[in-house]
Amino acid sequence: MRIEISYKFIIGFIVVVVSGILVNLVVPYIEGIEPEFRQLFSILCSLLVGLIIGSVFSRAFSGNIRRLTSAGDRIRQGDLSEDVKVGDSRFPDEISDLAKAMNQFQASLRSLVGDIRNIAFRVANSSQSLSGTSQEMAASAQEVARTTDQISKGAETQAEMVEESTRLFKEVAISIKLVASSAKAVADSADLTLETARSGSDMAGSSLDSIRQVLSEAESSGQQMVNFIAQLQKISKFVEVINGIAQKTNLLALNATIEAARAGEYGHGFAVVAEEIRKLADSTTTSADEITGLVESICKEGEQVQSSMAQVIDEMESGREAADRTNQAFSDITRNAEGTRSKASSIAELAEQQTSSAERITRAIDEIDRVVSDNAAATEQVSAATQEQSAAMEEMAQSVKELSNMSESMLQIVKQFKLVKDQD
Amino acid sequence: MALILTYSLGNDLYGLEIDAIQEIIENPVLHYVPRAEGVLTGSINFHGQILAVIDLPKLLGFAGNQRDHRHLVLTSEYRSLVLKTCGVERIVNLEMELLQPPPDGHDRPAVRGIIDFDEATINLLDTDEVTKQLEDIFAE
């Protein structure tokens, strides 16, 4: 039954008073006590009762108080293992409330300290692992820094390469332009050659025609000459006949003269006639010879004319052959020029394509350059960030160390607390 | 005044009286005579007679192969020989008084005499000489 201390006090007082009264009431009935001592006796009795009750009560009370105090001391010293026990649980009062409260407080403190200890352990562990991790991170940050350095160097090399490539491509572009312009020049000259070849071919064709004309005329002249010579030959034949006749006449004249001589006187006139005939025959022969001479000279001249004609015809022939060959050569030149022109056109086209490709490549290289620059900048940033990170890492390591230290010290502090009785 | 037929032998002008000549024939058909000497170039049929053809230039030792196709048929007085010459010229009328004997050093063969005519010298043929030479040849 719960009685508050105040009530206990009041009850005590009442008991004392009652006991006094009772003693007062009783004492008259006790023999041996003088009436003057009766009041004293009653007072003494009530005092005694009061003392007794008071000492009992106060002992209990102060005992509890002492227990509570010692419990508080214990708690202060960190021993949370024992619960506070207060006696006289028959009439619990605020002291037991206090004890309960203290126990609860101790319990909660215990659990708190236990929690704190656990947490401190966990913090210590975590801080250790964190320390380890931060070291690892520092190491990897260094690694990152090294890699970033490499990337940076690589980016430098890339930039150099890009410059080199750009320069080379500019040169290539220039040479492609040169090739294109050369191809154009070639195409132009091929065109010119074509024109010239065509006009040359025309000229060769026309000279061929005129040669053919001359040849045909020469042929017809030759034919005329042949006819002429045939006529002359006819004349020769006639002259031969005449000559033959003249010779026979001559012979006859000779024989006539002989016979006439044989005839003697009667033959004289005949001999004269025969002589005349012989003279005629001689002059005929002479004339015939002259004719023959003339015919021969004409023939010779004709032959000369013919031979020079033949020469002319030969030369014409060779001229015709030459003109033919020239024509052929011009045809070849024309073909070659056309081929050259088409090739030059295709070269120019290719050069055009190559120029556009080269431009595209140049743009791509510019892109690469930009990317490389961006990379370099990014790498710089990464480097800076890594450095910051390293610094932060340092700080963190420092903080972790502090944390570790703090958790250590917290552990140390918390170690003081005894949570379980057997533990030390 | 006699009529002389002039003809050439080699480069020399020879002459022959036309009394000695029967006829001048042209291109007669020459028949081959077997086993004949060189100077006998063949035989011809002259009006039924078979006559021998003598190569006079060759006989008298003249070089050259030029022969006139006109042959001199001599009379029977001259054995009817047929003479080949290098070229038959013409008949000329000559003063026989102008005939001179060949001078010393005139080395033309069978020359009976020489007559100047028209800036040329006619060597009159010695027919006896020719006959003798032929006999000599054919006697062997």
Interface residues (C-beta under 8 A of the other chain):
Chain A: Q247 K248 L251 L254 N255 T257 I258 A261 R262 A271 E275 R278 D282
Chain B: L3 L5 I18 D19 I21 Q22 E23 I24 I25 E26 R70 V88 R90 I91
